[in-house]
Amino acid sequence: MTQRILGQLGSSANLAAIDGLIQAEILGTKDVISIVSFESTFDSESREYTYTCTINTAYTEAVIEGTHIVTGK
């Protein structure tokens, strides 16, 4: 799904959609209480989507980082 959404030249609306999907997945994870911060970028030249997210869990605060290379167009 991320490839279809980001494949549309990485528009800000498409980035917001991907961000929302990722945040929903994170918030649906057991023992995650909240997202403290979330930042993402999309490099249209390398087609690389990256994000960094700080979360509160039932146990501690944690940082999650992810990278996804979008293939195809």
N, C-alpha and C positions, 0 to 999 in steps of 0.2 A: 504494500500500500504506500509506503513512504516513497518508493520510486515513482509511482504514478503522480503523487501530489507534488513532490519536489521537481519532477521532470518538467514541469511547466515553468522553466526558467527561474525557479526559486523566488517567486514573487513573495511579497511580505504576507499576503493573505495565506499563501500555501505554507510558508514557514510557521505562521501562527497555528495552522491546522495541525502540522506535525508536532509542534510544541505541545499543543493540547492533548494529542494522543499519547505522547510520552509521559506527560504529567499525570494523565488519568491512569496509565499503567503503573506509575510509581506510587500514586496514592492508593491504588488497589492492592498494593503489596502488604502482606501481613506485617503488623507492628509499625508501619509508617503512619505517623500522626499528622504531619504537615510538611509542606514545601516552604522552606525559608527563603530561598532565592533560586532563580532559574535563568540561565543565559544560554543563547544558542547563536550559531552563525552558519551560513551556507556560502561556501566558496564556489561560485558558478564555473570558474575555470577548472578546478580540480574535481568539482562536483562532490565535495566533502561537506557533510553536515556534522557539526559537533555541538555538544551541549555539556554544561556543567551545572549541577544542581546540588544545593545543600538541603538536607532534610532533617526533620526531627523524627526520631523513632522512640519506641517505648523504652529504649535502653540508652541512647546517646544521640548526638548530632553527627551526621555523616555527609560526606561529599561523594556524589556519583558523577562520573564522566563517561561520555559515550561518543563514538565516531561511527558514521555510516557513510560509505561511498555509494553514491547513486549511479547505477549503471543504466545504460539505455537512455532514450529520450522520450 
